[in-house]
Amino acid sequence: MTPGGWMPLRTLRTTFKARRIYPQNSPCLEVIRNASTKALPPMIAQREDGLEKPIREDDLFQHTRFRWLTNDSQECARRYLRFNVHALIDAAIDASGQSASSCTRIFKYPDGLNNKVFILTLDNGSEVLARLSTPNAGPAFYTNASEVATRGFLRSILNIPVPKICSYALDAANPVGAEFILEERAHGTPLDSLWSEWDVDARKSVLDEIVDIETKLTSVSFQKHGCIYYKKHLKEKGIPAYDLGIGASQGFDNEVDTGLQEEFALGPLTEARLWADERENMDLDRGPYSNPLHYVGKLGLNELLWAEAHAKPQINPYRSLDLSVAPPVSPVEYISLLDRFCQLALHLPLPDQQKTLSHPSLTLDKIFIDPETRKVTSIIGWQSASVSEGLFQHPVPSMLLPMRYGPRVSADHTGPTGDKSFDAYREEVEELMNYYATQTLRKNRQRDLDLHPPNRNLLLAPIYHVTGAWSRNEVFPLLHGVVGIAAHWEKIVADAQASMSDECPIDFSQEEKDAFWQELEARDPVEKVVRMLHDQGAIPEGGMVPAEQYEQALEANDIMQKSMESVAKDEQQLAQLKACWPYRGREP
């Protein structure tokens, strides 16, 4: 295999040639795909309780871990990925570099939100981990190309423990029929299987290591805000490649090999929402960006260009009690909001901090541990990792946040560990967060400063929502963020360590302000109920639940909708409450 990508497989060279002749969805190619009659090895899936169960071939392609209370079939379809299993086995055999000739077992991990992960056990006892990005993961080519290079950078320059990549495909036009990464299995045990069994002191020892790893990440600064790629991959695609511009900052002890550094470059961000819907085929600026204002301004301009070309009128049920006469909201109002966001972006006091690489979502299952020494052995989950200012990075590792999926408390209010009250669990989380903050301040002071500039949450609120707000029904959160900045402009100016105009660059008419407060008042009761259901463990915010808890969540949703019927003042209010409720429940 060449370092740049997929190596032709020993038994499927003819299929590889066919890929170059026939379009991807060609019936001729489908015949070639299905030509193999060789039986597949036993296929096993890991259940949520850690036990195993036999599965069929189609279960490899389906998303089976989560269900959604809104648009369930659509969400599952976005994560459906069909591929040639025989070709993946052959790729794994070739990638293993050992004397294997067949696969004896395929083990499917619980589905991630953006990936399918399998362990292929070969007949010589070796194992290859195969990871295939699902269609919702991000843009073709960029997503895998950036991850491959980022992990190469982590291993070769920063010496951060990540699994070694054996082979990869940056194009679906290969016998597998999908982009893939084949790698060594991560050494150690996933921390999520150990965390609840450990006492607080043991958990703190892991946090010490996490802070050390983050310190190593921030010890190297970059020239621009973007994603890391191998320079050759970008040049092969005709994509501009920008020098890393590496500079060593606090805590970096090693000289960066100039020749090694030259292999890498900075390129566009791969975050999925930047490429969603029609955006993938639009000429938008996805970076890299020279400073925070450049980044925020381009986010606004990109969304403005999309809205002008593709946004369609849609109903906003919060605007009127009488839905029978409520007209669809025109994109003109949204475009006006985006225009004001772009004006505001030119004046925000966003500090031009050092740009560093960070982990996109460091949850417990992304950290592997030696159970005996309790030392970190591997960090996984670097898909869509980017170089950015600390301002835009997670202030706390996701591993410390309250549990995200499914009911968190039972009827007796026991917490996730089973033997602690939920209040005790929350106190424990707070203690660990305080410990993390203290250690970060002590070991990584620059990161601590970058994470907490004045008015951070206020300034970031609209930035987080602007990309895809119309498509995701997040126009009001975007408006709320923009209004919040305008309302607190005097405080922002007073706190800023820069020369700024005392007058806010944008304004809203009295009619717009009245409409905002009316909608805020209409949203408040619904959002309170949504938060209550989340806090009580009935329905997580967003309506995504583990598949085995789907029926339970549907029942909770039905009960809540019936409760709304009983408190509605009249038929109009009932119709509005139903229309505003974020969870649609069972699909027809």
C-alpha positions as CSV (number, residue, x, y, z in Angstrom):
1,M,0.0,0.0,0.0
2,T,1.2,3.5,-0.7
3,P,1.2,5.9,2.2
4,G,-1.4,8.0,0.4
5,G,-4.3,5.5,0.5
6,W,-5.9,2.2,-0.4
7,M,-3.9,-0.8,-1.6
8,P,-5.4,-3.1,-4.2
9,L,-6.6,-6.3,-2.6
10,R,-5.3,-9.7,-3.5
11,T,-8.7,-11.2,-4.5
12,L,-10.5,-8.1,-5.8
13,R,-8.2,-6.5,-8.3
14,T,-10.8,-6.9,-11.1
15,T,-13.4,-5.1,-8.9
16,F,-10.9,-2.3,-8.4
17,K,-10.5,-1.9,-12.2
18,A,-14.3,-2.0,-12.6
19,R,-14.6,0.9,-10.2
20,R,-12.6,3.0,-12.5
21,I,-14.8,2.0,-15.5
22,Y,-18.3,2.1,-14.1
23,P,-20.0,4.8,-12.1
24,Q,-20.4,4.0,-8.4
25,N,-24.1,3.1,-8.7
26,S,-23.8,1.2,-12.0
27,P,-25.8,-2.0,-12.3
28,C,-22.7,-3.6,-13.8
29,L,-20.7,-2.7,-10.7
30,E,-23.5,-4.1,-8.5
31,V,-23.1,-7.5,-10.3
32,I,-19.4,-7.4,-9.6
33,R,-20.1,-6.6,-5.9
34,N,-22.4,-9.5,-5.5
35,A,-20.3,-11.9,-7.5
36,S,-18.7,-13.5,-4.4
37,T,-20.6,-16.4,-3.0
38,K,-18.2,-17.1,-0.2
39,A,-19.9,-17.5,3.2
40,L,-19.2,-14.8,5.8
41,P,-17.7,-15.7,9.1
42,P,-19.8,-15.6,12.3
43,M,-21.0,-12.0,13.0
44,I,-21.4,-10.9,16.6
45,A,-22.6,-7.5,18.1
46,Q,-21.9,-6.1,21.5
47,R,-25.0,-5.2,23.5
48,E,-25.3,-2.2,25.7
49,D,-25.0,-4.4,28.8
50,G,-21.6,-5.7,27.5
51,L,-22.9,-9.1,26.5
52,E,-22.8,-10.4,22.9
53,K,-25.4,-11.5,20.4
54,P,-25.3,-13.0,16.9
55,I,-26.4,-10.8,14.1
56,R,-27.0,-11.0,10.3
57,E,-25.1,-9.3,7.5
58,D,-27.7,-6.5,7.2
59,D,-27.2,-5.6,10.9
60,L,-23.7,-4.5,10.0
61,F,-25.1,-1.8,7.8
62,Q,-28.0,-0.6,10.1
63,H,-27.8,1.9,12.9
64,T,-29.1,0.0,15.9
65,R,-27.8,1.9,19.0
66,F,-30.0,4.9,19.2
67,R,-33.5,5.9,18.3
68,W,-35.0,9.4,18.0
69,L,-38.4,10.8,19.1
70,T,-38.4,13.1,16.1
71,N,-37.6,12.0,12.5
72,D,-36.4,8.6,13.7
73,S,-36.4,6.9,10.3
74,Q,-34.5,9.9,8.8
75,E,-31.9,9.9,11.5
76,C,-31.3,6.2,11.2
77,A,-31.1,6.5,7.4
78,R,-28.4,9.1,7.7
79,R,-26.4,6.5,9.6
80,Y,-27.1,3.6,7.3
81,L,-24.0,2.4,5.4
82,R,-24.0,-0.5,3.0
83,F,-20.5,-1.9,2.0
84,N,-18.9,-5.0,0.6
85,V,-18.1,-7.1,3.6
86,H,-15.9,-9.6,1.6
87,A,-13.8,-6.7,0.3
88,L,-13.4,-5.3,3.8
89,I,-12.2,-8.7,5.1
90,D,-9.7,-8.8,2.2
91,A,-8.5,-5.3,3.0
92,A,-8.0,-6.3,6.7
93,I,-6.0,-9.4,5.7
94,D,-3.7,-7.3,3.5
95,A,-3.4,-4.6,6.1
96,S,-2.5,-7.0,8.9
97,G,0.9,-7.7,7.2
98,Q,0.9,-11.2,8.7
99,S,0.3,-14.7,7.4
100,A,-3.5,-14.6,7.5
101,S,-5.7,-16.0,4.8
102,S,-9.3,-15.7,6.2
103,C,-11.5,-14.0,8.8
104,T,-12.9,-16.1,11.5
105,R,-15.2,-13.6,13.2
106,I,-16.6,-10.1,12.7
107,F,-17.4,-8.2,15.9
108,K,-19.6,-5.1,15.7
109,Y,-19.2,-2.4,18.4
110,P,-22.3,-0.4,19.4
111,D,-22.8,2.2,16.7
112,G,-21.4,5.6,17.1
113,L,-23.2,8.6,15.9
114,N,-20.8,9.0,12.9
115,N,-19.1,5.7,12.5
116,K,-19.4,1.9,12.3
117,V,-16.6,0.0,14.1
118,F,-15.8,-3.6,13.7
119,I,-13.1,-6.0,15.0
120,L,-12.1,-8.5,12.4
121,T,-10.4,-11.6,13.9
122,L,-8.1,-13.4,11.4
123,D,-7.3,-17.0,11.2
124,N,-3.8,-16.5,12.7
125,G,-5.3,-14.9,15.8
126,S,-4.5,-11.3,14.9
127,E,-7.1,-8.6,15.0
128,V,-7.8,-5.5,12.8
129,L,-10.1,-2.7,13.8
130,A,-12.2,-1.4,10.8
131,R,-13.9,2.0,11.1
132,L,-16.2,3.3,8.4
133,S,-17.7,6.8,8.5
134,T,-21.4,7.0,8.0
135,P,-23.0,9.5,5.5
136,N,-23.7,12.1,8.2
137,A,-20.1,12.1,9.6
138,G,-18.8,14.9,7.3
139,P,-17.6,15.6,3.8
140,A,-16.2,12.8,1.6
141,F,-12.4,12.7,1.4
142,Y,-11.9,15.5,3.9
143,T,-13.2,13.7,6.9
144,N,-10.9,10.6,6.6
145,A,-8.0,12.5,5.1
146,S,-7.9,14.9,8.0
147,E,-8.2,12.2,10.7
148,V,-5.4,10.1,9.1
149,A,-3.0,13.1,9.1
150,T,-4.1,14.3,12.6
151,R,-3.3,11.0,14.1
152,G,0.0,10.8,12.2
153,F,0.9,14.2,13.7
154,L,-0.1,13.1,17.2
155,R,2.0,10.0,17.0
156,S,5.1,11.3,15.2
157,I,5.4,14.8,16.6
158,L,3.5,15.0,19.9
159,N,4.0,11.4,21.0
160,I,0.4,11.1,22.2
161,P,-0.8,7.5,22.4
162,V,-3.2,6.9,19.5
163,P,-3.7,3.5,17.7
164,K,-1.5,3.0,14.6
165,I,-3.3,3.2,11.3
166,C,-2.5,0.2,9.0
167,S,-4.5,1.2,5.8
168,Y,-7.1,3.6,4.7
169,A,-9.3,4.7,1.8
170,L,-10.0,8.4,1.1
171,D,-12.5,7.6,-1.7
172,A,-15.5,5.3,-1.8
173,A,-14.5,4.2,-5.3
174,N,-12.8,1.0,-4.0
175,P,-13.9,-2.6,-3.6
176,V,-15.3,-2.0,-0.1
177,G,-17.6,0.7,-1.5
178,A,-16.9,3.1,1.3
179,E,-14.2,5.1,2.8
180,F,-12.5,3.3,5.7
181,I,-9.7,3.3,8.2
182,L,-8.0,0.0,9.3
183,E,-6.0,0.2,12.4
184,E,-4.6,-1.6,15.4
185,R,-7.0,-2.2,18.2
186,A,-6.5,0.3,21.0
187,H,-4.4,-1.1,23.9
188,G,-6.0,-1.2,27.3
189,T,-9.6,-1.1,28.6
190,P,-12.2,1.7,27.8
191,L,-12.5,4.0,30.7
192,D,-16.3,4.0,30.7
193,S,-16.3,0.3,31.8
194,L,-14.1,1.2,34.8
195,W,-15.0,4.7,35.9
196,S,-18.1,3.9,38.0
197,E,-16.1,1.3,40.0
198,W,-13.3,3.7,40.9
199,D,-13.2,6.0,43.9
200,V,-12.7,9.7,43.5
201,D,-8.9,9.5,44.1
202,A,-8.4,7.0,41.3
203,R,-10.5,9.2,38.9
204,K,-8.4,12.2,39.9
205,S,-5.2,10.3,38.9
206,V,-6.7,9.8,35.4
207,L,-7.6,13.5,35.3
208,D,-3.9,14.3,36.0
209,E,-2.9,12.4,32.9
210,I,-5.7,14.1,30.8
211,V,-4.4,17.5,31.9
212,D,-0.8,16.4,31.0
213,I,-2.0,15.4,27.5
214,E,-3.9,18.6,27.0
215,T,-0.8,20.5,28.1
216,K,1.2,18.6,25.5
217,L,-1.4,19.6,22.8
218,T,-1.2,23.2,23.8
219,S,2.6,23.2,23.8
220,V,2.6,23.5,20.0
221,S,0.9,26.4,18.3
222,F,-0.1,26.8,14.7
223,Q,-0.5,29.6,12.1
224,K,-4.1,29.2,11.3
225,H,-7.5,27.8,12.5
226,G,-8.3,24.7,10.4
227,C,-7.7,20.9,10.1
228,I,-4.5,19.0,9.7
229,Y,-3.9,17.1,6.5
230,Y,-1.0,15.4,4.7
231,K,0.2,18.0,2.2
232,K,0.3,15.4,-0.6
233,H,-3.4,14.5,-0.2
234,L,-4.5,18.1,-0.6
235,K,-2.2,18.7,-3.6
236,E,-3.6,15.5,-5.2
237,K,-7.1,17.0,-5.0
238,G,-6.0,20.5,-6.0
239,I,-6.8,21.9,-2.6
240,P,-4.7,24.8,-1.2
241,A,-2.3,23.6,1.5
242,Y,-1.2,26.0,4.1
243,D,2.0,25.6,6.1
244,L,1.5,24.6,9.7
245,G,3.6,27.5,11.0
246,I,4.4,25.5,14.1
247,G,5.7,27.4,17.1
248,A,6.7,25.9,20.4
249,S,5.1,27.4,23.5
250,Q,5.1,26.5,27.1
251,G,6.0,22.9,28.0
252,F,7.3,21.7,24.6
253,D,10.6,19.9,25.2
254,N,11.3,18.5,21.8
255,E,12.5,20.1,18.6
256,V,10.0,19.6,15.7
257,D,11.8,17.8,12.9
258,T,11.6,20.2,10.0
259,G,11.3,17.4,7.4
260,L,8.6,15.7,9.3
261,Q,6.7,18.9,9.8
262,E,6.8,19.5,6.0
263,E,4.6,16.4,5.4
264,F,1.7,18.1,7.0
265,A,-0.5,21.1,6.1
266,L,-3.5,23.0,7.3
267,G,-6.7,22.9,5.2
268,P,-10.5,23.2,5.5
269,L,-12.6,22.3,8.6
270,T,-14.5,19.0,8.3
271,E,-17.3,19.7,10.8
272,A,-20.4,18.1,9.3
273,R,-22.7,21.1,9.6
274,L,-20.4,23.2,7.4
275,W,-21.0,20.7,4.5
276,A,-24.6,19.7,5.2
277,D,-27.5,19.9,2.7
278,E,-26.6,21.9,-0.4
279,R,-23.5,23.4,1.2
280,E,-21.3,20.5,0.1
281,N,-21.6,21.7,-3.5
282,M,-21.3,25.4,-2.8
283,D,-18.1,27.4,-3.0
284,L,-18.0,28.4,0.7
285,D,-15.0,29.4,2.8
286,R,-14.3,26.6,5.3
287,G,-10.9,27.7,6.3
288,P,-8.3,27.7,7.4
289,Y,-8.8,31.1,9.1
290,S,-6.2,33.6,10.2
291,N,-8.0,34.9,13.4
292,P,-11.2,34.6,15.3
293,L,-13.0,37.4,13.5
294,H,-12.1,35.9,10.2
295,Y,-13.6,32.6,11.3
296,V,-16.8,34.1,12.7
297,G,-17.3,36.4,9.8
298,K,-17.0,33.6,7.3
299,L,-19.4,31.4,9.2
300,G,-22.0,34.1,8.9
301,L,-21.3,34.8,5.3
302,N,-21.4,31.1,4.4
303,E,-24.8,30.8,6.0
304,L,-26.0,34.0,4.3
305,L,-25.0,32.6,0.9
306,W,-26.8,29.4,1.6
307,A,-30.0,31.1,2.9
308,E,-30.2,33.4,-0.2
309,A,-29.9,30.4,-2.5
310,H,-31.7,27.6,-0.7
311,A,-33.8,28.6,2.3
312,K,-37.5,27.9,1.9
313,P,-40.5,29.3,3.9
314,Q,-41.4,27.4,7.1
315,I,-44.0,27.5,9.8
316,N,-43.0,28.9,13.2
317,P,-45.8,27.7,15.6
318,Y,-44.6,30.0,18.4
319,R,-45.7,33.1,16.4
320,S,-49.4,32.5,16.5
321,L,-52.1,30.8,18.7
322,D,-54.2,30.3,15.6
323,L,-52.1,28.0,13.5
324,S,-54.9,27.9,10.8
325,V,-54.0,31.4,9.8
326,A,-50.3,31.5,10.7
327,P,-48.4,32.2,7.5
328,P,-45.1,30.5,6.8
329,V,-42.1,32.6,7.9
330,S,-40.2,33.9,5.0
331,P,-36.4,33.4,4.7
332,V,-36.2,37.2,4.3
333,E,-36.3,37.7,8.1
334,Y,-33.6,35.1,8.5
335,I,-31.4,36.7,5.9
336,S,-31.8,40.0,7.7
337,L,-30.7,38.4,11.0
338,L,-27.7,36.8,9.2
339,D,-26.8,40.2,7.8
340,R,-26.8,41.7,11.2
341,F,-24.7,38.8,12.6
342,C,-22.1,39.5,9.9
343,Q,-22.0,43.2,10.9
344,L,-21.7,42.2,14.5
345,A,-18.9,39.7,13.7
346,L,-16.7,42.6,12.5
347,H,-16.7,44.2,16.0
348,L,-16.7,41.3,18.5
349,P,-13.8,41.6,21.0
350,L,-12.6,38.0,20.3
351,P,-9.0,37.6,21.5
352,D,-6.5,36.4,18.9
353,Q,-5.1,33.6,21.0
354,Q,-2.6,30.9,20.1
355,K,-4.1,28.2,17.9
356,T,-3.7,24.6,19.2
357,L,-5.0,21.2,18.4
358,S,-7.7,19.8,20.7
359,H,-9.8,16.6,21.0
360,P,-13.3,17.2,19.6
361,S,-15.2,15.2,22.4
362,L,-13.2,13.5,25.1
363,T,-15.8,11.1,26.5
364,L,-15.0,8.2,28.8
365,D,-15.2,5.7,25.9
366,K,-12.5,7.5,24.0
367,I,-9.9,6.9,26.7
368,F,-8.2,3.5,27.2
369,I,-6.6,2.6,30.5
370,D,-4.3,-0.1,31.8
371,P,-6.5,-1.4,34.6
372,E,-3.5,-2.4,36.8
373,T,-1.5,0.8,36.5
374,R,-4.5,3.0,35.8
375,K,-2.4,4.8,33.2
376,V,-3.7,6.1,29.9
377,T,-2.7,3.7,27.1
378,S,-4.6,5.2,24.1
379,I,-6.9,8.1,23.1
380,I,-9.3,7.5,20.2
381,G,-12.0,9.6,18.6
382,W,-10.0,12.2,16.6
383,Q,-12.5,12.5,13.7
384,S,-13.1,16.2,12.9
385,A,-10.4,17.3,15.3
386,S,-9.2,20.8,14.5
387,V,-6.7,23.5,15.3
388,S,-8.4,26.5,16.8
389,E,-8.1,29.2,19.4
390,G,-8.8,28.1,23.0
391,L,-11.9,30.3,23.0
392,F,-13.6,27.8,20.6
393,Q,-12.5,24.6,22.5
394,H,-14.3,22.6,25.1
395,P,-13.7,24.2,28.5
396,V,-14.2,20.9,30.3
397,P,-13.5,17.4,28.9
398,S,-16.8,15.7,27.9
399,M,-15.9,12.8,30.3
400,L,-16.8,15.1,33.2
401,L,-20.2,16.2,32.0
402,P,-23.4,14.6,33.3
403,M,-24.4,11.5,31.4
404,R,-25.9,12.4,28.1
405,Y,-27.9,9.4,26.8
406,G,-31.1,7.9,28.3
407,P,-32.6,8.0,31.7
408,R,-30.1,9.1,34.3
409,V,-32.2,8.4,37.4
410,S,-34.5,5.6,38.4
411,A,-37.6,5.7,40.5
412,D,-35.6,5.6,43.7
413,H,-33.3,8.5,42.4
414,T,-30.2,6.3,42.3
415,G,-27.5,7.8,40.1
416,P,-25.6,6.3,37.2
417,T,-23.3,4.3,39.5
418,G,-26.3,2.4,40.9
419,D,-25.4,2.7,44.6
420,K,-25.2,6.5,45.0
421,S,-28.0,8.9,45.2
422,F,-28.3,11.3,42.3
423,D,-27.4,14.2,44.6
424,A,-24.2,12.4,45.6
425,Y,-23.4,11.7,42.0
426,R,-23.8,15.5,41.2
427,E,-21.5,16.4,44.1
428,E,-18.9,13.9,42.9
429,V,-19.1,15.4,39.4
430,E,-18.6,18.9,40.8
431,E,-15.6,17.8,42.9
432,L,-14.0,16.3,39.8
433,M,-14.7,19.4,37.7
434,N,-13.1,21.6,40.4
435,Y,-10.1,19.3,40.5
436,Y,-9.7,19.5,36.7
437,A,-9.9,23.3,36.8
438,T,-7.3,23.5,39.6
439,Q,-4.9,21.2,37.8
440,T,-5.3,23.0,34.5
441,L,-4.6,26.3,36.1
442,R,-1.5,24.8,37.8
443,K,-0.1,22.9,34.8
444,N,-1.5,24.7,31.8
445,R,-2.1,28.3,32.7
446,Q,-2.2,29.6,29.2
447,R,-5.0,27.2,28.2
448,D,-6.9,28.2,31.4
449,L,-6.6,31.9,30.3
450,D,-7.6,31.2,26.7
451,L,-10.7,29.2,27.8
452,H,-12.1,32.0,30.0
453,P,-12.0,35.4,28.2
454,P,-14.5,38.0,29.4
455,N,-18.1,37.3,28.4
456,R,-17.2,34.0,26.7
457,N,-20.6,32.4,26.8
458,L,-22.3,35.6,25.7
459,L,-20.1,36.0,22.7
460,L,-20.2,32.4,21.7
461,A,-24.0,31.9,21.9
462,P,-24.8,33.1,18.3
463,I,-21.6,31.7,16.9
464,Y,-22.5,28.2,17.9
465,H,-26.0,28.3,16.3
466,V,-25.3,30.3,13.1
467,T,-24.4,27.4,10.7
468,G,-27.5,25.6,9.6
469,A,-29.8,27.4,12.0
470,W,-32.7,27.5,9.4
471,S,-32.3,23.8,8.6
472,R,-32.1,22.7,12.3
473,N,-34.9,25.0,13.5
474,E,-32.4,27.0,15.6
475,V,-33.2,30.4,14.3
476,F,-34.6,31.6,17.6
477,P,-31.5,30.5,19.6
478,L,-29.4,32.4,17.0
479,L,-31.6,35.4,17.4
480,H,-31.5,35.1,21.2
481,G,-27.6,35.1,21.0
482,V,-27.5,38.2,18.7
483,V,-30.0,40.1,20.9
484,G,-28.1,39.1,24.0
485,I,-24.9,40.7,22.6
486,A,-26.7,43.8,21.5
487,A,-28.4,44.1,24.9
488,H,-25.1,43.7,26.8
489,W,-23.0,45.8,24.5
490,E,-22.0,48.3,27.2
491,K,-20.7,45.6,29.5
492,I,-18.9,43.9,26.6
493,V,-17.2,47.2,25.8
494,A,-16.3,47.9,29.4
495,D,-14.8,44.4,29.8
496,A,-12.9,44.3,26.6
497,Q,-9.1,45.1,26.6
498,A,-9.3,46.8,23.3
499,S,-10.5,50.0,21.7
500,M,-14.2,49.6,20.8
501,S,-17.1,51.8,19.9
502,D,-19.6,52.4,22.7
503,E,-22.4,52.2,20.2
504,C,-23.5,48.7,19.2
505,P,-23.1,48.2,15.4
506,I,-26.6,46.6,15.0
507,D,-30.1,47.5,16.3
508,F,-33.6,46.1,16.2
509,S,-36.9,47.9,15.7
510,Q,-39.4,48.1,18.4
511,E,-41.6,45.7,16.4
512,E,-38.8,43.2,16.2
513,K,-38.1,43.5,19.9
514,D,-41.8,43.0,20.8
515,A,-41.9,39.9,18.5
516,F,-38.8,38.5,20.2
517,W,-40.2,38.9,23.7
518,Q,-43.5,37.3,22.7
519,E,-41.8,34.3,21.2
520,L,-39.6,34.0,24.2
521,E,-42.6,34.0,26.4
522,A,-44.3,31.3,24.2
523,R,-41.2,29.1,24.3
524,D,-40.5,29.3,28.0
525,P,-43.1,26.8,29.3
526,V,-42.3,24.2,26.6
527,E,-38.5,24.5,27.2
528,K,-39.1,24.2,31.0
529,V,-40.9,20.9,30.5
530,V,-38.2,19.7,28.1
531,R,-35.5,20.5,30.8
532,M,-37.6,18.8,33.5
533,L,-38.0,15.6,31.5
534,H,-34.2,15.6,30.9
535,D,-33.4,16.2,34.6
536,Q,-35.8,13.5,35.7
537,G,-34.2,11.0,33.2
538,A,-37.4,10.5,31.2
539,I,-36.3,12.0,27.8
540,P,-32.8,13.5,27.0
541,E,-32.8,16.9,25.4
542,G,-32.8,16.3,21.6
543,G,-35.0,13.2,22.0
544,M,-32.2,10.7,21.2
545,V,-32.4,7.6,23.4
546,P,-30.7,4.2,23.5
547,A,-32.7,1.8,21.3
548,E,-33.7,-0.4,24.3
549,Q,-35.2,2.6,26.0
550,Y,-37.2,3.8,23.0
551,E,-40.6,2.4,24.0
552,Q,-40.1,3.8,27.5
553,A,-39.3,7.3,26.1
554,L,-42.3,7.1,23.7
555,E,-44.5,6.4,26.7
556,A,-43.1,9.3,28.6
557,N,-43.7,11.5,25.5
558,D,-47.3,10.3,25.2
559,I,-48.0,11.1,28.9
560,M,-46.6,14.6,28.6
561,Q,-48.6,15.3,25.5
562,K,-51.8,14.2,27.2
563,S,-50.9,16.4,30.2
564,M,-50.6,19.4,27.8
565,E,-54.1,18.6,26.6
566,S,-55.5,18.8,30.1
567,V,-54.0,22.2,30.9
568,A,-54.6,23.9,27.6
569,K,-57.0,26.8,27.9
570,D,-58.7,26.3,24.6
571,E,-58.4,24.5,21.3
572,Q,-56.1,27.1,19.8
573,Q,-53.6,26.9,22.7
574,L,-53.8,23.1,22.5
575,A,-53.0,23.2,18.8
576,Q,-50.0,25.5,19.5
577,L,-48.7,23.4,22.3
578,K,-48.8,20.3,20.1
579,A,-47.1,22.1,17.3
580,C,-44.4,23.5,19.5
581,W,-43.6,20.2,21.3
582,P,-40.2,19.2,20.0
583,Y,-40.8,15.4,20.0
584,R,-43.2,14.0,17.4
585,G,-43.3,10.5,19.0
586,R,-44.3,7.5,16.9
587,E,-44.0,7.9,13.1
588,P,-47.1,7.1,11.1
